[in-house]
Amino acid sequence: MEAVRRNTELGLLTIAIAVTVGGYVLAGLGDNASIPADLAVFLVVVVVLFLGAHLATRLLAPAAAATLLPLAALLNGIGYVMIARLAASDRVPDDLPGLQATWTAIGVTAYVLTLLVFRRLRSLERYRYTIALGGILLLLVPLVPGIGREINGARIWASVGPINFQPGEFAKRALAVFLAAYLTEKRELLAAATMRIGPLHVPEPRHFAPLLAAWGTSLVVMVAQKDLGSSLLFLMLFVVVLWVGTERIAFLLVGLVLFAIGAVVAWSQFSHVQDRVDAWLDPWADRAGSGYQIIEATFAFSAGGLTGTGLGLGSPDRVPEVETDFIYAAIGEELGLVGATALLICYLLLIGAGLRVAVRARGPFQTLLATGLTALVGLQ
């Protein structure tokens, strides 16, 4: 059975590599009617990276799901092709493809190291408080003078030399590990809800306090950084893992109410959130200002139609910030509704594979951890 999974993974990974390399060639042909000069180097790098990840999975995690790595490789490959294609325009920095390739290599290396170091996931349970503290410290990094950077109203970036990254992305995983480990130990006590406040039955405060402390501290830090999207994401991660761990629908309902309240408070208290909501509701009200990006993205999707203009044949560089927040508009223009929908399906398959891992996990900690990590991808 394990050999069948790995062979299936290898076949799917080969398809993902073929799509990536084919897209790279088409983008080059669309840009300047010539095959990219570095095609051979690109092919070797892609094959080495992803086949290396496959071999690590085959040796270190032979029972792993067969679709996770190919889907991640395909999404990464499409992202790189679009970045390389956008770098051909004057509006997008030329060094972005190199940075994207560097982060791909770092990601694959981190993947292999994770398989090597965490051979038994249960060992993470013993260090849940240390991991939670590490996650909170990571959230504080962007607030450190000289390291943190504020971009577009949110101070969520850290710069170390030429490397820019968001420490909060690592903190999300750390909090997911802590929630899974804590609920594995306390889920029955939290589910019992022996304390009564009016008509509500709630858990004992001493059992609930560590969860609230971890989430509350993270929330305060992210609000201080004006990273309101991640603060709401953390809330839903907390709620989903708590709901799955205790099997009490009340936690989910209360969480949804708190999410709605948090969204309204964020909108009412922060001007840049109000600007984004206003631009989303009616971009034509300020078509030369805050609504310009959304309008140009809408035109890009319209130009793409059903099957797209073709890689390298569109004009996605007309959309501001197209290489970051609005890269989906570039995909929609050049790959059309078919390609844009296929990309969403890849994400849905990735989420489904993660939930399938959670259902088939051998213990409660593994189930909750798989649920939490999948929720981070799905909710975001």
Beta strands, then each sheet from edge to edge (+ up, - down):
strand 1: 148-151
strand 2: 154-160
strand 3: 163-165
strand 4: 195-197
strand 5: 200-202
sheet 1: 1+ 2- 3+
sheet 2: 4+ 5-
end
